[in-house]
């Protein structure tokens, strides 16, 4: 399949690019995620296997 | 010109009684809904306008009674919402709102309502047990329960155009609507981490069902309004906890449908295999996979979302709706971050936040099949602020918010002002002793006369604060209200 047949993101003008560059998303920081997991561990159900096994739902909608 | 987009969300909560593996989910759901009866008063639901089997493809083929099995437990709330037992789940159907921000607010208010109800219900249980509610869509074992969006559209829009255009939009919108899942279900092929809870459960492109062979385009034609309108029932999209995500999920859908009504979408971008593509997009959290279009072209889900963004921005230049403008900006920021690295959106998207947690544990040596990851997946959605992992992320400042707690608490008690939900909610609060039944499009009062009095509300855009606020303020009882309105029926 030729590249011409691939739909690509439409080009945007410079003003839009500038605005978006000024709004960086979440930085990926390994120390931060480590702290987060330590905190999560304090609230996570102790017996994960039983907790997950007991969660059985009937379908809905 | 597109009609105003009246929006609502419907959430079926997952439920379990922690400490009692043999709990009965219908009974537990009834306990949760009944917990609100004292505080909100119990107002019966009137089923005379329900036609869930009516099909948008053949509008004259009514038939089938509404399914009221298990739905006898019903509360109409002072914010205009309905809270009831749907089969084996408590369900919150939000009041009708006029824009995506309000829709997200009243969706979030539903979490507060449900959590408070669960806390009251838990007090009736033996020591050590509690009712836990989860705003998710799958038990990880092959059962799914719904999260639906309803959008008012113009009945003059041929339904065939909805069928042509909507599937590709919904399949690619999964990047915005997913809440993330560890593993796969329903034999759809291997999966480690999925963008959505729901994709595995879709099997048809178009159909009337919602409980089996689920379709991308649901043709349920229950307008709950007069003949000018159709109430599109969208069943693709996860229940989302992130406020920003819910806002963008609903807001992009509403903007898309307005553009469709105005014939502003140049191409339907039909996929060669919509269902296979839905499964593939969900299984591709790095967002690199190519989808095949029916005409032979290819594109990533992200690039198709960018294409829709361009068209909706062009449409917006004509309409200049301010709220839609902020949705389009927020959507662009989100797509930009997803393009660089999906983890950059972990402060706005449930699936990206969950992916970071899962990857963190993988980095600590936890294996993909370790129950701990499934527990993280489930507990992310616990409505209890002390236990739910989403709530822990919010408390740690790791999720962006749109609302503060005061706004959410207010929305749990008071209706939106710009639709008939205002009139419904105010009547529940002010005339609850005389209000014997309610549904989306009418209220039925017992004013002490021989006959019950019914107030029809067939236009979702009437019954607003501007139109009825003063009238409600000065009507001391339902009889006075009905007389002022011209008698009712």
Contacts between the chains, C-beta under 8 A, distances in Angstrom:
chain1	res1	chain2	res2	distance
A	1	B	296	7.2
A	1	B	298	6.3
A	5	B	296	6.1
A	5	B	297	4.7
A	5	B	298	6.5
A	6	B	290	7.4
A	6	B	297	6.6
A	6	B	298	5.0
A	6	B	299	6.3
A	7	B	269	7.6
A	7	B	293	7.6
A	7	B	297	5.7
A	7	B	298	7.3
A	7	B	299	3.7
A	7	B	303	5.6
A	7	B	304	6.7
A	7	B	307	6.2
A	8	B	299	7.6
A	8	B	303	5.6
A	9	B	302	7.3
A	9	B	303	4.9
A	9	B	306	4.0
A	9	B	307	7.5
A	9	B	339	7.7
A	10	B	306	6.1
A	10	B	307	6.3
A	10	B	310	4.3
A	16	B	332	7.2
A	20	B	332	6.7
A	20	B	333	6.2
A	20	B	336	4.7
A	23	B	333	5.6
A	24	B	344	7.5
A	25	B	333	7.9
A	25	B	336	7.9
A	25	B	337	3.7
A	25	B	340	7.3
A	25	B	341	7.9
A	25	B	344	3.1
A	25	B	345	5.9
A	25	B	347	7.1
A	26	B	337	7.9
A	26	B	343	6.7
A	26	B	344	5.2
A	26	B	345	7.3
A	26	B	346	5.2
A	26	B	347	4.9
A	27	B	344	8.0
A	28	B	341	7.0
A	28	B	343	5.6
A	28	B	344	7.5
A	33	B	356	6.4
A	33	B	360	4.6
A	33	B	363	7.8
A	34	B	360	7.5
A	36	B	356	8.0
A	36	B	357	7.4
A	36	B	360	6.8
A	36	B	393	7.8
A	36	B	396	7.0
A	36	B	398	7.1
A	37	B	357	7.2
A	37	B	360	4.8
A	37	B	361	6.6
A	37	B	364	6.9
A	39	B	392	6.5
A	39	B	396	6.8
A	40	B	357	6.6
A	40	B	376	7.3
A	40	B	389	6.0
A	40	B	392	6.4
A	43	B	379	7.8
A	43	B	386	7.2
A	43	B	387	5.8
A	43	B	389	7.3
A	43	B	392	6.1
A	44	B	372	7.4
A	44	B	375	6.2
A	44	B	376	6.9
A	44	B	379	6.3
A	44	B	389	7.8
A	45	B	375	5.6
A	45	B	379	6.3
A	48	B	370	7.7
A	48	B	371	4.2
A	48	B	372	4.6
A	48	B	374	7.1
A	48	B	375	3.8
A	49	B	371	4.1
A	51	B	371	7.8
A	51	B	375	5.4
A	51	B	378	7.2
A	51	B	379	7.7
A	52	B	140	7.1
A	52	B	371	5.1
A	52	B	374	4.4
A	52	B	375	5.4
A	52	B	378	6.3
A	53	B	371	7.9
A	54	B	16	6.5
A	54	B	21	4.6
A	55	B	14	7.3
A	55	B	16	5.6
A	55	B	134	8.0
A	55	B	139	5.5
A	55	B	140	7.2
A	55	B	378	5.8
A	56	B	139	5.7
A	56	B	141	6.1
A	56	B	143	7.4
A	57	B	14	5.5
A	57	B	15	7.5
A	57	B	25	6.9
A	57	B	88	7.1
A	57	B	89	7.5
A	57	B	138	8.0
A	57	B	139	4.0
A	57	B	141	7.9
A	57	B	143	4.6
A	57	B	145	6.2
A	58	B	25	5.9
A	58	B	87	6.3
A	58	B	88	3.9
A	58	B	89	7.7
A	58	B	143	6.2
A	58	B	145	7.9
A	59	B	87	7.8
A	59	B	143	4.6
A	59	B	144	5.9
A	59	B	145	6.3
A	59	B	211	5.9
A	59	B	212	7.9
A	60	B	12	4.5
A	60	B	86	6.0
A	60	B	87	5.2
A	60	B	88	6.7
A	60	B	89	4.7
A	60	B	91	7.8
A	60	B	144	7.5
A	60	B	145	3.3
A	60	B	146	5.8
A	60	B	211	7.3
A	61	B	12	6.7
A	61	B	86	7.7
A	61	B	144	7.7
A	61	B	145	6.2
A	61	B	146	3.7
A	61	B	148	7.5
A	61	B	210	4.0
A	61	B	211	5.1
A	61	B	214	7.9
A	61	B	235	7.0
